[in-house]
Amino acid sequence: MAERLGVVSWTPLWHQSGHDHVKGMVEQGFEIMITGVSAEGLTDAWLGRILTPETFEELAQLAAKHRFHVEGEGGEYETLVVGGPHMNGRLEVKGTTHWDGVRGHYAVH
């Protein structure tokens, strides 16, 4: 569509796998907090958790096992970036976990 309209479309992430995209963000220093889960394999233990290289690999294994998108593109999980190279500081986040036995969210206060 962009080409037909004579518009240059620059989409570098389109040529990157979801796994590599999230892994790259974690490796580049983005602090990504899981704030909602609604996929089989994701329990309340993930709520409020920050993705590290280790926890991302755990997430990737669960995504493969339970067949959900590792980027959370289908709403399998929600996130909040609390720190990163684009920020002057880090957000100090406090909240409470809400879990119904199947899905849940981390309510930020």
C-alpha positions as a Python dict, from the first residue, in 0.01 Angstrom:
ca = {
    (1, 'M'): (0, 0, 0),
    (2, 'A'): (277, 245, 92),
    (3, 'E'): (458, 182, -236),
    (4, 'R'): (140, 239, -433),
    (5, 'L'): (95, 573, -256),
    (6, 'G'): (458, 671, -311),
    (7, 'V'): (533, 661, 61),
    (8, 'V'): (854, 509, 196),
    (9, 'S'): (774, 253, 464),
    (10, 'W'): (1055, 168, 706),
    (11, 'T'): (966, -137, 915),
    (12, 'P'): (1283, -295, 1057),
    (13, 'L'): (1097, -513, 1309),
    (14, 'W'): (893, -688, 1041),
    (15, 'H'): (1197, -893, 949),
    (16, 'Q'): (1270, -1005, 1305),
    (17, 'S'): (1116, -1297, 1492),
    (18, 'G'): (908, -1225, 1801),
    (19, 'H'): (1158, -1421, 2009),
    (20, 'D'): (1450, -1211, 1885),
    (21, 'H'): (1255, -887, 1928),
    (22, 'V'): (1172, -939, 2297),
    (23, 'K'): (1510, -1097, 2373),
    (24, 'G'): (1682, -798, 2212),
    (25, 'M'): (1484, -550, 2420),
    (26, 'V'): (1578, -734, 2740),
    (27, 'E'): (1944, -752, 2636),
    (28, 'Q'): (1946, -379, 2553),
    (29, 'G'): (1840, -291, 2906),
    (30, 'F'): (1464, -251, 2883),
    (31, 'E'): (1303, -347, 3214),
    (32, 'I'): (975, -505, 3113),
    (33, 'M'): (725, -593, 3386),
    (34, 'I'): (450, -848, 3327),
    (35, 'T'): (124, -683, 3437),
    (36, 'G'): (-137, -923, 3301),
    (37, 'V'): (-157, -1290, 3206),
    (38, 'S'): (-432, -1483, 3030),
    (39, 'A'): (-270, -1781, 2860),
    (40, 'E'): (-236, -2142, 2962),
    (41, 'G'): (103, -2187, 3128),
    (42, 'L'): (119, -1834, 3269),
    (43, 'T'): (31, -1828, 3639),
    (44, 'D'): (5, -1557, 3901),
    (45, 'A'): (379, -1606, 3963),
    (46, 'W'): (441, -1398, 3647),
    (47, 'L'): (248, -1094, 3770),
    (48, 'G'): (479, -807, 3864),
    (49, 'R'): (783, -1000, 3738),
    (50, 'I'): (1057, -825, 3539),
    (51, 'L'): (1186, -997, 3227),
    (52, 'T'): (1556, -1081, 3253),
    (53, 'P'): (1752, -1298, 3010),
    (54, 'E'): (1670, -1597, 3233),
    (55, 'T'): (1300, -1523, 3282),
    (56, 'F'): (1262, -1446, 2912),
    (57, 'E'): (1397, -1790, 2822),
    (58, 'E'): (1151, -1941, 3071),
    (59, 'L'): (871, -1743, 2903),
    (60, 'A'): (988, -1859, 2559),
    (61, 'Q'): (982, -2223, 2673),
    (62, 'L'): (628, -2180, 2807),
    (63, 'A'): (522, -2012, 2482),
    (64, 'A'): (653, -2307, 2281),
    (65, 'K'): (497, -2564, 2514),
    (66, 'H'): (155, -2396, 2540),
    (67, 'R'): (157, -2252, 2187),
    (68, 'F'): (114, -1883, 2262),
    (69, 'H'): (293, -1591, 2098),
    (70, 'V'): (615, -1511, 2286),
    (71, 'E'): (558, -1138, 2226),
    (72, 'G'): (212, -1154, 2379),
    (73, 'E'): (62, -1035, 2050),
    (74, 'G'): (-259, -1231, 2105),
    (75, 'G'): (-320, -1080, 2448),
    (76, 'E'): (-151, -1370, 2628),
    (77, 'Y'): (19, -1121, 2855),
    (78, 'E'): (44, -745, 2908),
    (79, 'T'): (350, -542, 3005),
    (80, 'L'): (474, -213, 3144),
    (81, 'V'): (823, -82, 3067),
    (82, 'V'): (956, 43, 3402),
    (83, 'G'): (1310, 124, 3290),
    (84, 'G'): (1526, 137, 2985),
    (85, 'P'): (1789, 317, 2783),
    (86, 'H'): (1533, 574, 2666),
    (87, 'M'): (1442, 676, 3021),
    (88, 'N'): (1622, 910, 3264),
    (89, 'G'): (1534, 690, 3558),
    (90, 'R'): (1336, 386, 3660),
    (91, 'L'): (971, 379, 3759),
    (92, 'E'): (928, 247, 4112),
    (93, 'V'): (614, 42, 4082),
    (94, 'K'): (406, -98, 4366),
    (95, 'G'): (88, -292, 4320),
    (96, 'T'): (-127, -587, 4408),
    (97, 'T'): (-184, -914, 4231),
    (98, 'H'): (-536, -1014, 4131),
    (99, 'W'): (-583, -1377, 4022),
    (100, 'D'): (-903, -1568, 3945),
    (101, 'G'): (-742, -1909, 3897),
    (102, 'V'): (-710, -1876, 3519),
    (103, 'R'): (-598, -1520, 3447),
    (104, 'G'): (-488, -1218, 3640),
    (105, 'H'): (-341, -872, 3649),
    (106, 'Y'): (-102, -666, 3856),
    (107, 'A'): (-283, -350, 3964),
    (108, 'V'): (-34, -63, 3984),
    (109, 'H'): (-89, 180, 4275),
}
